[in-house]
């Protein structure tokens, strides 16, 4: 059986939402790289959790928390996901400020 070589990326469900998701992740990584270039070191500090975190750690924690928040939102709240997105942005700001 021959593989379908000419299929390209048509097998993937690329919607504008998928492209926006990956675009935002790429933009965040670019912002973090420029931030690290301008102010090296990431300012490691101890936050409310007692963990010593850098900016990259806080971004990772924010992204994980946003993913779990969206999953919980989809499971428990009948409202559109925009509420979870706004809550995730607020949560990320809190993580960068206090964690």
Secondary structure, DSSP 4 states (H G I P E B T S, - for coil): ----GGGTTTTS---HHHHHHHHHHHHHHHHHHHHHHHSTT---EE-TTS-EE-HHHHHHHHHHHHHHHHHHHHHH--S-THHHHHHHHHHHHHHHHH-
